[in-house]
Amino acid sequence: MPRPFTPKVVTANDLVEGDVIYLARDGAWVRDMCMAWLIEDEAEATTQLALAETQPEIAVGAYLADAKAGPNGPVPTHFREAFRARGPSNRFHGKQTATASQEGFAHV
């Protein structure tokens, strides 16, 4: 028996900057998962992934990532996606600057 479909977001990496990006409902690419389209229909998820794959000048390595509804939008359900959503882990810059200040981490 096949596993039931779980909600997904379309994610990829920005071709130019390398940042993690997510597909929004309006077809735009956004950098925060909470602004992504939480797709709850398997056929729609497949369609949106196929559409994302036709944009190699913007997004590379597009795939469907498991997510769930959070208080401010989609949130990851797997540690890999939580790690990707935070940004590079080698030093606080970009997304990590904002995350570090929100979570009370000191800049190293």
N, C-alpha and C positions, 0 to 999 in steps of 0.2 A: 504494500500500500504506500503510495507516495506521501511524503511529508506535506503538511498543509503549508500554504504560502504565508510567509511572514512579511510585514511591511519592509520596504526598501527605499533607499535613496540612490540616485545615480551619482557616482563620484569619479573623479579623474585627477590628473595633474595638469596645471596650466603649462602650456607649451613653452612660453617665454620665461616665466618666473619660477616654475617648478612647484608652486604652492598647490596644496590640495584644494580642489574646487568641487562644487556640488551644483546639480541642475535644479533650478527653481521652477515653479509651476508655469511662469511666463516664458520659459525657454532660455532665460539668462543664466549665466554661470555666476555663482556667489561663493565667497570664501568662508562663510560661517555655516556650519551644518544646520543651525537652528533656522536658517532662511531657506533651506532646501525643501523640495517637494517630497513629502512622505507618501510614497505610492503604495496603495493598499490592494491593488488589483494586479495579478500576475501578467495578464496580457498587456496592460498599460505599462508596466515596468519593462517588459521586453521591447515594446514599441519605443519607449523613451531611451532605452539603452542603444537601440539601433540608430536612433536620431543622433545621439551623442557621438556615436562612432563615425558619423558623417562630418564631424567638425574637427579634423586633425590639425587645422591651423590654430585651434584654440585649446582643445583638450586631448590629452594622450592617455592611453591606458584606462579608458572608461570601463567601469564595472558596476554591478549592483551590490550595495552593502546593506546588511541588515540594520534596521533602526526601529525605534519606537517613538511614540508621541511623548514629548516631555512638556513641562509647563510653558516653555518658550519656543517650542518647535521640536523637530526631530532630534533625538539623541542616539548615540551609538549603543549597540547591544553587545559588541565584541571589543575586547581590549585593543585589538589592532586598529580599529576605527577610532577609538578614543585617543589613541596615541597619534594617529595621523591628523586628527582634528586639532590637536594642540600645536602642531607645527614642529620644526626641527628641534631636536633635543640636545644639540651640542652646546648651545648657549641661548640666553634669553634675547631674542630679537623677533621682530614681526609679531605674530600672534602671541608668542610666549611673553612678550613684554606686558601686554594687557592681562593675560592670564596670571602671571606672577604677581602683579600688583593686586588683583582681585582676590587671590588666594593667600596673600600675605607672605610670599616668598621674597627673599632679598635678592637683588641683582648681583650675580657673582662675576 
